[in-house]
Amino acid sequence: MLGFHISGHAGYAEAGSDIACASVSSAVMLTANTITEVYKIDAKVEVNEDEILLKLKEDKDGNGDKLILGLLLQMDILSDEFPGSIKIVNKTVS
């Protein structure tokens, strides 16, 4: 099963002014909304105050995979832009 789990805060600046955190949040919500609302891919989505979990249940056309890979690319770019504020960990989601 493919998906992602984003949690915590970037700590780049004060809450409400943290552009690193806002950048991550925006990219994650765009990805999640595109998967579930545009492509209508069946996914388990859990959203809490400081975390989001998305697991694809079925992705026949591979569009969800591509969107998640695009999110990973964006997270990698952001981690370079905001060193020490964004940590990427590749894990298998079960």
Biopython code that builds the backbone (N, CA, C, O; Angstrom):
import numpy as np
from Bio.PDB.StructureBuilder import StructureBuilder

atoms = [
    (1, "MET", "N", (0.844, -1.173, 0.000)),
    (1, "MET", "CA", (0.000, 0.000, 0.000)),
    (1, "MET", "C", (0.892, 1.239, 0.000)),
    (1, "MET", "O", (1.852, 1.319, 0.767)),
    (2, "LEU", "N", (0.576, 2.189, -0.849)),
    (2, "LEU", "CA", (1.365, 3.408, -0.967)),
    (2, "LEU", "C", (0.656, 4.542, -0.249)),
    (2, "LEU", "O", (-0.573, 4.614, -0.249)),
    (3, "GLY", "N", (1.424, 5.420, 0.357)),
    (3, "GLY", "CA", (0.830, 6.557, 1.027)),
    (3, "GLY", "C", (1.886, 7.418, 1.670)),
    (3, "GLY", "O", (3.075, 7.298, 1.376)),
    (4, "PHE", "N", (1.435, 8.294, 2.558)),
    (4, "PHE", "CA", (2.372, 9.144, 3.286)),
    (4, "PHE", "C", (1.800, 9.521, 4.644)),
    (4, "PHE", "O", (0.590, 9.485, 4.868)),
    (5, "HIS", "N", (2.701, 9.881, 5.534)),
    (5, "HIS", "CA", (2.347, 10.353, 6.869)),
    (5, "HIS", "C", (3.221, 11.578, 7.131)),
    (5, "HIS", "O", (4.448, 11.489, 7.113)),
    (6, "ILE", "N", (2.595, 12.691, 7.368)),
    (6, "ILE", "CA", (3.293, 13.947, 7.646)),
    (6, "ILE", "C", (2.910, 14.355, 9.061)),
    (6, "ILE", "O", (1.730, 14.364, 9.411)),
    (7, "SER", "N", (3.913, 14.694, 9.877)),
    (7, "SER", "CA", (3.591, 15.098, 11.247)),
    (7, "SER", "C", (4.581, 16.122, 11.757)),
    (7, "SER", "O", (5.683, 16.276, 11.231)),
    (8, "GLY", "N", (4.153, 16.823, 12.803)),
    (8, "GLY", "CA", (5.010, 17.777, 13.485)),
    (8, "GLY", "C", (4.988, 19.151, 12.858)),
    (8, "GLY", "O", (4.170, 19.458, 11.991)),
    (9, "HIS", "N", (5.909, 19.964, 13.322)),
    (9, "HIS", "CA", (6.047, 21.330, 12.825)),
    (9, "HIS", "C", (7.491, 21.555, 12.413)),
    (9, "HIS", "O", (8.410, 20.955, 12.971)),
    (10, "ALA", "N", (7.681, 22.418, 11.439)),
    (10, "ALA", "CA", (9.024, 22.643, 10.899)),
    (10, "ALA", "C", (9.940, 23.356, 11.891)),
    (10, "ALA", "O", (11.139, 23.080, 11.933)),
    (11, "GLY", "N", (9.396, 24.254, 12.676)),
    (11, "GLY", "CA", (10.216, 24.985, 13.636)),
    (11, "GLY", "C", (11.147, 25.996, 12.997)),
    (11, "GLY", "O", (12.135, 26.408, 13.606)),
    (12, "TYR", "N", (10.839, 26.398, 11.774)),
    (12, "TYR", "CA", (11.658, 27.372, 11.059)),
    (12, "TYR", "C", (11.444, 28.782, 11.607)),
    (12, "TYR", "O", (12.363, 29.600, 11.633)),
    (13, "ALA", "N", (10.216, 29.049, 12.044)),
    (13, "ALA", "CA", (9.858, 30.361, 12.606)),
    (13, "ALA", "C", (8.711, 30.148, 13.594)),
    (13, "ALA", "O", (8.261, 29.022, 13.805)),
    (14, "GLU", "N", (8.247, 31.238, 14.192)),
    (14, "GLU", "CA", (7.126, 31.169, 15.135)),
    (14, "GLU", "C", (5.886, 30.599, 14.455)),
    (14, "GLU", "O", (5.677, 30.778, 13.255)),
    (15, "ALA", "N", (5.072, 29.912, 15.244)),
    (15, "ALA", "CA", (3.800, 29.407, 14.736)),
    (15, "ALA", "C", (3.004, 30.565, 14.140)),
    (15, "ALA", "O", (2.922, 31.645, 14.726)),
    (16, "GLY", "N", (2.427, 30.328, 12.983)),
    (16, "GLY", "CA", (1.684, 31.374, 12.291)),
    (16, "GLY", "C", (2.540, 32.169, 11.324)),
    (16, "GLY", "O", (2.010, 32.872, 10.463)),
    (17, "SER", "N", (3.859, 32.069, 11.454)),
    (17, "SER", "CA", (4.781, 32.770, 10.560)),
    (17, "SER", "C", (5.777, 31.825, 9.913)),
    (17, "SER", "O", (6.721, 32.275, 9.265)),
    (18, "ASP", "N", (5.584, 30.534, 10.076)),
    (18, "ASP", "CA", (6.541, 29.533, 9.625)),
    (18, "ASP", "C", (6.279, 29.175, 8.161)),
    (18, "ASP", "O", (5.375, 28.398, 7.855)),
    (19, "ILE", "N", (7.079, 29.750, 7.262)),
    (19, "ILE", "CA", (6.859, 29.507, 5.831)),
    (19, "ILE", "C", (7.244, 28.088, 5.430)),
    (19, "ILE", "O", (6.708, 27.563, 4.453)),
    (20, "ALA", "N", (8.148, 27.462, 6.151)),
    (20, "ALA", "CA", (8.496, 26.069, 5.856)),
    (20, "ALA", "C", (7.295, 25.170, 6.141)),
    (20, "ALA", "O", (6.946, 24.313, 5.329)),
    (21, "CYS", "N", (6.675, 25.367, 7.284)),
    (21, "CYS", "CA", (5.504, 24.578, 7.668)),
    (21, "CYS", "C", (4.339, 24.842, 6.709)),
    (21, "CYS", "O", (3.642, 23.909, 6.311)),
    (22, "ALA", "N", (4.131, 26.089, 6.344)),
    (22, "ALA", "CA", (3.056, 26.440, 5.414)),
    (22, "ALA", "C", (3.295, 25.822, 4.039)),
    (22, "ALA", "O", (2.353, 25.380, 3.381)),
    (23, "SER", "N", (4.546, 25.791, 3.608)),
    (23, "SER", "CA", (4.878, 25.193, 2.307)),
    (23, "SER", "C", (4.577, 23.708, 2.297)),
    (23, "SER", "O", (3.997, 23.195, 1.341)),
    (24, "VAL", "N", (4.967, 23.017, 3.355)),
    (24, "VAL", "CA", (4.688, 21.582, 3.463)),
    (24, "VAL", "C", (3.181, 21.345, 3.515)),
    (24, "VAL", "O", (2.660, 20.497, 2.791)),
    (25, "SER", "N", (2.489, 22.087, 4.360)),
    (25, "SER", "CA", (1.041, 21.909, 4.501)),
    (25, "SER", "C", (0.317, 22.112, 3.182)),
    (25, "SER", "O", (-0.578, 21.341, 2.836)),
    (26, "SER", "N", (0.695, 23.136, 2.453)),
    (26, "SER", "CA", (0.058, 23.425, 1.170)),
    (26, "SER", "C", (0.286, 22.298, 0.167)),
    (26, "SER", "O", (-0.650, 21.867, -0.505)),
    (27, "ALA", "N", (1.523, 21.821, 0.063)),
    (27, "ALA", "CA", (1.837, 20.739, -0.880)),
    (27, "ALA", "C", (1.103, 19.456, -0.507)),
    (27, "ALA", "O", (0.604, 18.747, -1.380)),
    (28, "VAL", "N", (1.039, 19.162, 0.778)),
    (28, "VAL", "CA", (0.380, 17.943, 1.244)),
    (28, "VAL", "C", (-1.123, 18.000, 0.986)),
    (28, "VAL", "O", (-1.709, 17.030, 0.506)),
    (29, "MET", "N", (-1.742, 19.119, 1.299)),
    (29, "MET", "CA", (-3.190, 19.237, 1.084)),
    (29, "MET", "C", (-3.535, 19.222, -0.402)),
    (29, "MET", "O", (-4.547, 18.641, -0.793)),
    (30, "LEU", "N", (-2.709, 19.851, -1.232)),
    (30, "LEU", "CA", (-2.925, 19.802, -2.676)),
    (30, "LEU", "C", (-2.870, 18.360, -3.169)),
    (30, "LEU", "O", (-3.723, 17.934, -3.947)),
    (31, "THR", "N", (-1.875, 17.617, -2.719)),
    (31, "THR", "CA", (-1.731, 16.219, -3.124)),
    (31, "THR", "C", (-2.917, 15.384, -2.655)),
    (31, "THR", "O", (-3.512, 14.650, -3.445)),
    (32, "ALA", "N", (-3.260, 15.491, -1.384)),
    (32, "ALA", "CA", (-4.373, 14.706, -0.828)),
    (32, "ALA", "C", (-5.689, 15.039, -1.518)),
    (32, "ALA", "O", (-6.453, 14.139, -1.868)),
    (33, "ASN", "N", (-5.958, 16.326, -1.716)),
    (33, "ASN", "CA", (-7.211, 16.725, -2.364)),
    (33, "ASN", "C", (-7.268, 16.295, -3.829)),
    (33, "ASN", "O", (-8.331, 15.919, -4.323)),
    (34, "THR", "N", (-6.148, 16.346, -4.516)),
    (34, "THR", "CA", (-6.120, 15.903, -5.911)),
    (34, "THR", "C", (-6.366, 14.402, -6.002)),
    (34, "THR", "O", (-7.096, 13.942, -6.880)),
    (35, "ILE", "N", (-5.763, 13.645, -5.105)),
    (35, "ILE", "CA", (-5.968, 12.191, -5.085)),
    (35, "ILE", "C", (-7.430, 11.850, -4.830)),
    (35, "ILE", "O", (-8.020, 11.048, -5.555)),
    (36, "THR", "N", (-8.018, 12.461, -3.798)),
    (36, "THR", "CA", (-9.370, 12.057, -3.384)),
    (36, "THR", "C", (-10.495, 12.775, -4.132)),
    (36, "THR", "O", (-11.553, 12.189, -4.359)),
    (37, "GLU", "N", (-10.280, 14.027, -4.516)),
    (37, "GLU", "CA", (-11.379, 14.801, -5.107)),
    (37, "GLU", "C", (-11.312, 14.916, -6.632)),
    (37, "GLU", "O", (-12.350, 14.938, -7.293)),
    (38, "VAL", "N", (-10.114, 14.988, -7.193)),
    (38, "VAL", "CA", (-9.989, 15.118, -8.645)),
    (38, "VAL", "C", (-9.974, 13.747, -9.307)),
    (38, "VAL", "O", (-10.771, 13.475, -10.205)),
    (39, "TYR", "N", (-9.060, 12.881, -8.860)),
    (39, "TYR", "CA", (-8.953, 11.551, -9.446)),
    (39, "TYR", "C", (-9.887, 10.539, -8.805)),
    (39, "TYR", "O", (-10.057, 9.435, -9.324)),
    (40, "LYS", "N", (-10.495, 10.902, -7.681)),
    (40, "LYS", "CA", (-11.458, 10.027, -6.985)),
    (40, "LYS", "C", (-10.855, 8.663, -6.656)),
    (40, "LYS", "O", (-11.528, 7.637, -6.757)),
    (41, "ILE", "N", (-9.580, 8.661, -6.261)),
    (41, "ILE", "CA", (-8.895, 7.424, -5.888)),
    (41, "ILE", "C", (-9.295, 7.073, -4.463)),
    (41, "ILE", "O", (-9.288, 7.924, -3.573)),
    (42, "ASP", "N", (-9.641, 5.809, -4.262)),
    (42, "ASP", "CA", (-10.036, 5.339, -2.940)),
    (42, "ASP", "C", (-8.826, 5.383, -2.010)),
    (42, "ASP", "O", (-7.822, 4.713, -2.253)),
    (43, "ALA", "N", (-8.929, 6.165, -0.958)),
    (43, "ALA", "CA", (-7.810, 6.324, -0.029)),
    (43, "ALA", "C", (-8.345, 6.493, 1.385)),
    (43, "ALA", "O", (-9.418, 7.054, 1.605)),
    (44, "LYS", "N", (-7.566, 5.991, 2.332)),
    (44, "LYS", "CA", (-7.848, 6.242, 3.744)),
    (44, "LYS", "C", (-7.124, 7.537, 4.094)),
    (44, "LYS", "O", (-5.917, 7.654, 3.884)),
    (45, "VAL", "N", (-7.862, 8.507, 4.626)),
    (45, "VAL", "CA", (-7.271, 9.795, 4.977)),
    (45, "VAL", "C", (-7.626, 10.118, 6.418)),
    (45, "VAL", "O", (-8.794, 10.086, 6.807)),
    (46, "GLU", "N", (-6.600, 10.429, 7.208)),
    (46, "GLU", "CA", (-6.802, 10.861, 8.588)),
    (46, "GLU", "C", (-6.098, 12.201, 8.762)),
    (46, "GLU", "O", (-4.904, 12.327, 8.489)),
    (47, "VAL", "N", (-6.853, 13.204, 9.221)),
    (47, "VAL", "CA", (-6.291, 14.529, 9.424)),
    (47, "VAL", "C", (-6.488, 14.916, 10.884)),
    (47, "VAL", "O", (-7.609, 14.904, 11.392)),
    (48, "ASN", "N", (-5.406, 15.255, 11.547)),
    (48, "ASN", "CA", (-5.432, 15.748, 12.921)),
    (48, "ASN", "C", (-4.738, 17.099, 12.951)),
    (48, "ASN", "O", (-4.274, 17.578, 11.917)),
    (49, "GLU", "N", (-4.661, 17.716, 14.116)),
    (49, "GLU", "CA", (-4.123, 19.063, 14.229)),
    (49, "GLU", "C", (-2.717, 19.210, 13.639)),
    (49, "GLU", "O", (-2.446, 20.182, 12.933)),
    (50, "ASP", "N", (-1.834, 18.274, 13.915)),
    (50, "ASP", "CA", (-0.463, 18.419, 13.426)),
    (50, "ASP", "C", (0.014, 17.205, 12.630)),
    (50, "ASP", "O", (1.207, 16.904, 12.601)),
    (51, "GLU", "N", (-0.927, 16.510, 11.985)),
    (51, "GLU", "CA", (-0.520, 15.384, 11.152)),
    (51, "GLU", "C", (-1.594, 15.016, 10.144)),
    (51, "GLU", "O", (-2.780, 15.286, 10.334)),
    (52, "ILE", "N", (-1.144, 14.397, 9.075)),
    (52, "ILE", "CA", (-2.058, 13.837, 8.072)),
    (52, "ILE", "C", (-1.484, 12.504, 7.609)),
    (52, "ILE", "O", (-0.278, 12.359, 7.413)),
    (53, "LEU", "N", (-2.368, 11.548, 7.441)),
    (53, "LEU", "CA", (-2.011, 10.222, 6.955)),
    (53, "LEU", "C", (-2.888, 9.940, 5.752)),
    (53, "LEU", "O", (-4.101, 10.145, 5.801)),
    (54, "LEU", "N", (-2.281, 9.469, 4.672)),
    (54, "LEU", "CA", (-3.032, 9.071, 3.495)),
    (54, "LEU", "C", (-2.477, 7.743, 3.017)),
    (54, "LEU", "O", (-1.272, 7.603, 2.811)),
    (55, "LYS", "N", (-3.359, 6.770, 2.840)),
    (55, "LYS", "CA", (-2.984, 5.457, 2.299)),
    (55, "LYS", "C", (-3.895, 5.168, 1.117)),
    (55, "LYS", "O", (-5.119, 5.208, 1.239)),
    (56, "LEU", "N", (-3.292, 4.878, -0.020)),
    (56, "LEU", "CA", (-4.079, 4.505, -1.186)),
    (56, "LEU", "C", (-4.610, 3.095, -0.991)),
    (56, "LEU", "O", (-3.858, 2.188, -0.635)),
    (57, "LYS", "N", (-5.906, 2.908, -1.224)),
    (57, "LYS", "CA", (-6.485, 1.570, -1.120)),
    (57, "LYS", "C", (-6.375, 0.853, -2.461)),
    (57, "LYS", "O", (-6.120, -0.350, -2.517)),
    (58, "GLU", "N", (-6.569, 1.605, -3.534)),
    (58, "GLU", "CA", (-6.486, 1.046, -4.876)),
    (58, "GLU", "C", (-6.137, 2.181, -5.827)),
    (58, "GLU", "O", (-6.692, 3.276, -5.728)),
    (59, "ASP", "N", (-5.218, 1.919, -6.743)),
    (59, "ASP", "CA", (-4.780, 2.944, -7.692)),
    (59, "ASP", "C", (-4.550, 2.286, -9.045)),
    (59, "ASP", "O", (-3.412, 2.052, -9.452)),
    (60, "LYS", "N", (-5.640, 1.992, -9.731)),
    (60, "LYS", "CA", (-5.589, 1.243, -10.988)),
    (60, "LYS", "C", (-4.761, 1.938, -12.063)),
    (60, "LYS", "O", (-4.029, 1.274, -12.797)),
    (61, "ASP", "N", (-4.863, 3.259, -12.168)),
    (61, "ASP", "CA", (-4.192, 3.990, -13.238)),
    (61, "ASP", "C", (-2.805, 4.504, -12.860)),
    (61, "ASP", "O", (-2.085, 5.015, -13.718)),
    (62, "GLY", "N", (-2.420, 4.375, -11.590)),
    (62, "GLY", "CA", (-1.115, 4.846, -11.161)),
    (62, "GLY", "C", (-1.024, 6.344, -10.925)),
    (62, "GLY", "O", (0.060, 6.863, -10.660)),
    (63, "ASN", "N", (-2.151, 7.046, -11.019)),
    (63, "ASN", "CA", (-2.125, 8.501, -10.817)),
    (63, "ASN", "C", (-1.781, 8.872, -9.377)),
    (63, "ASN", "O", (-1.074, 9.851, -9.138)),
    (64, "GLY", "N", (-2.273, 8.104, -8.433)),
    (64, "GLY", "CA", (-1.953, 8.360, -7.029)),
    (64, "GLY", "C", (-0.471, 8.195, -6.764)),
    (64, "GLY", "O", (0.136, 8.994, -6.051)),
    (65, "ASP", "N", (0.115, 7.142, -7.348)),
    (65, "ASP", "CA", (1.554, 6.921, -7.222)),
    (65, "ASP", "C", (2.335, 8.130, -7.727)),
    (65, "ASP", "O", (3.268, 8.600, -7.077)),
    (66, "LYS", "N", (1.938, 8.620, -8.889)),
    (66, "LYS", "CA", (2.628, 9.764, -9.500)),
    (66, "LYS", "C", (2.490, 11.014, -8.637)),
    (66, "LYS", "O", (3.448, 11.769, -8.474)),
    (67, "LEU", "N", (1.312, 11.228, -8.091)),
    (67, "LEU", "CA", (1.111, 12.402, -7.234)),
    (67, "LEU", "C", (1.942, 12.306, -5.961)),
    (67, "LEU", "O", (2.506, 13.302, -5.509)),
    (68, "ILE", "N", (2.018, 11.122, -5.387)),
    (68, "ILE", "CA", (2.817, 10.948, -4.171)),
    (68, "ILE", "C", (4.307, 11.110, -4.487)),
    (68, "ILE", "O", (5.048, 11.677, -3.684)),
    (69, "LEU", "N", (4.744, 10.627, -5.629)),
    (69, "LEU", "CA", (6.139, 10.851, -6.028)),
    (69, "LEU", "C", (6.408, 12.340, -6.247)),
    (69, "LEU", "O", (7.486, 12.832, -5.913)),
    (70, "GLY", "N", (5.440, 13.052, -6.805)),
    (70, "GLY", "CA", (5.571, 14.505, -6.958)),
    (70, "GLY", "C", (5.661, 15.201, -5.609)),
    (70, "GLY", "O", (6.431, 16.148, -5.447)),
    (71, "LEU", "N", (4.877, 14.737, -4.640)),
    (71, "LEU", "CA", (4.945, 15.291, -3.287)),
    (71, "LEU", "C", (6.317, 15.022, -2.682)),
    (71, "LEU", "O", (6.900, 15.905, -2.052)),
    (72, "LEU", "N", (6.835, 13.816, -2.868)),
    (72, "LEU", "CA", (8.165, 13.488, -2.346)),
    (72, "LEU", "C", (9.227, 14.400, -2.965)),
    (72, "LEU", "O", (10.125, 14.868, -2.265)),
    (73, "LEU", "N", (9.129, 14.650, -4.254)),
    (73, "LEU", "CA", (10.056, 15.567, -4.915)),
    (73, "LEU", "C", (9.959, 16.960, -4.299)),
    (73, "LEU", "O", (10.981, 17.587, -4.020)),
    (74, "GLN", "N", (8.736, 17.446, -4.087)),
    (74, "GLN", "CA", (8.550, 18.773, -3.484)),
    (74, "GLN", "C", (9.097, 18.815, -2.060)),
    (74, "GLN", "O", (9.705, 19.808, -1.661)),
    (75, "MET", "N", (8.888, 17.750, -1.293)),
    (75, "MET", "CA", (9.424, 17.708, 0.079)),
    (75, "MET", "C", (10.951, 17.730, 0.057)),
    (75, "MET", "O", (11.579, 18.353, 0.913)),
    (76, "ASP", "N", (11.544, 17.050, -0.920)),
    (76, "ASP", "CA", (13.003, 17.051, -1.052)),
    (76, "ASP", "C", (13.513, 18.461, -1.378)),
    (76, "ASP", "O", (14.516, 18.906, -0.819)),
    (77, "ILE", "N", (12.830, 19.147, -2.268)),
    (77, "ILE", "CA", (13.196, 20.529, -2.607)),
    (77, "ILE", "C", (13.061, 21.428, -1.381)),
    (77, "ILE", "O", (13.941, 22.245, -1.107)),
    (78, "LEU", "N", (11.966, 21.279, -0.646)),
    (78, "LEU", "CA", (11.751, 22.097, 0.557)),
    (78, "LEU", "C", (12.772, 21.783, 1.643)),
    (78, "LEU", "O", (13.202, 22.681, 2.368)),
    (79, "SER", "N", (13.167, 20.512, 1.762)),
    (79, "SER", "CA", (14.166, 20.175, 2.781)),
    (79, "SER", "C", (15.515, 20.804, 2.442)),
    (79, "SER", "O", (16.282, 21.136, 3.346)),
    (80, "ASP", "N", (15.817, 20.972, 1.157)),
    (80, "ASP", "CA", (17.037, 21.678, 0.745)),
    (80, "ASP", "C", (16.913, 23.185, 1.004)),
    (80, "ASP", "O", (17.879, 23.844, 1.390)),
    (81, "GLU", "N", (15.713, 23.709, 0.786)),
    (81, "GLU", "CA", (15.470, 25.145, 0.964)),
    (81, "GLU", "C", (15.452, 25.554, 2.440)),
    (81, "GLU", "O", (15.842, 26.667, 2.792)),
    (82, "PHE", "N", (14.997, 24.641, 3.288)),
    (82, "PHE", "CA", (14.895, 24.910, 4.727)),
    (82, "PHE", "C", (15.671, 23.834, 5.493)),
    (82, "PHE", "O", (15.064, 22.999, 6.163)),
    (83, "PRO", "N", (17.010, 23.846, 5.401)),
    (83, "PRO", "CA", (17.811, 22.789, 6.027)),
    (83, "PRO", "C", (17.542, 22.670, 7.535)),
    (83, "PRO", "O", (17.467, 23.667, 8.253)),
    (84, "GLY", "N", (17.402, 21.441, 7.979)),
    (84, "GLY", "CA", (17.173, 21.180, 9.394)),
    (84, "GLY", "C", (15.739, 21.344, 9.852)),
    (84, "GLY", "O", (15.416, 21.033, 10.999)),
    (85, "SER", "N", (14.870, 21.829, 8.972)),
    (85, "SER", "CA", (13.476, 22.057, 9.354)),
    (85, "SER", "C", (12.531, 20.973, 8.859)),
    (85, "SER", "O", (11.460, 20.774, 9.432)),
    (86, "ILE", "N", (12.918, 20.272, 7.800)),
    (86, "ILE", "CA", (12.053, 19.253, 7.206)),
    (86, "ILE", "C", (12.844, 17.965, 7.093)),
    (86, "ILE", "O", (13.910, 17.931, 6.479)),
    (87, "LYS", "N", (12.317, 16.906, 7.686)),
    (87, "LYS", "CA", (12.976, 15.599, 7.684)),
    (87, "LYS", "C", (12.117, 14.633, 6.865)),
    (87, "LYS", "O", (10.916, 14.496, 7.098)),
    (88, "ILE", "N", (12.756, 13.971, 5.908)),
    (88, "ILE", "CA", (12.066, 12.994, 5.073)),
    (88, "ILE", "C", (12.554, 11.606, 5.468)),
    (88, "ILE", "O", (13.755, 11.341, 5.510)),
    (89, "VAL", "N", (11.610, 10.736, 5.752)),
    (89, "VAL", "CA", (11.930, 9.365, 6.111)),
    (89, "VAL", "C", (11.120, 8.464, 5.188)),
    (89, "VAL", "O", (9.891, 8.527, 5.179)),
    (90, "ASN", "N", (11.791, 7.639, 4.424)),
    (90, "ASN", "CA", (11.094, 6.679, 3.567)),
    (90, "ASN", "C", (10.801, 5.440, 4.375)),
    (90, "ASN", "O", (11.701, 4.814, 4.936)),
    (91, "LYS", "N", (9.539, 5.096, 4.429)),
    (91, "LYS", "CA", (9.111, 3.904, 5.159)),
    (91, "LYS", "C", (8.051, 3.185, 4.351)),
    (91, "LYS", "O", (7.401, 3.768, 3.483)),
    (92, "THR", "N", (7.893, 1.929, 4.649)),
    (92, "THR", "CA", (6.803, 1.159, 4.074)),
    (92, "THR", "C", (5.587, 1.356, 4.951)),
    (92, "THR", "O", (5.659, 1.184, 6.167)),
    (93, "VAL", "N", (4.478, 1.715, 4.348)),
    (93, "VAL", "CA", (3.237, 1.910, 5.090)),
    (93, "VAL", "C", (2.460, 0.618, 5.041)),
    (93, "VAL", "O", (2.235, 0.065, 3.965)),
    (94, "SER", "N", (2.046, 0.128, 6.200)),
    (94, "SER", "CA", (1.273, -1.120, 6.221)),
    (94, "SER", "C", (-0.166, -0.849, 6.580)),
    (94, "SER", "O", (-0.971, -1.778, 6.648)),
]
sb = StructureBuilder()
sb.init_structure("model")
sb.init_model(0)
sb.init_chain("A")
sb.init_seg("    ")
for serial, (resi, resn, name, xyz) in enumerate(atoms, 1):
    if name == "N":
        sb.init_residue(resn, " ", resi, " ")
    sb.init_atom(name, np.array(xyz, "f"), 0.0, 1.0, " ", f" {name:<3s}", serial, name[0])
structure = sb.get_structure()
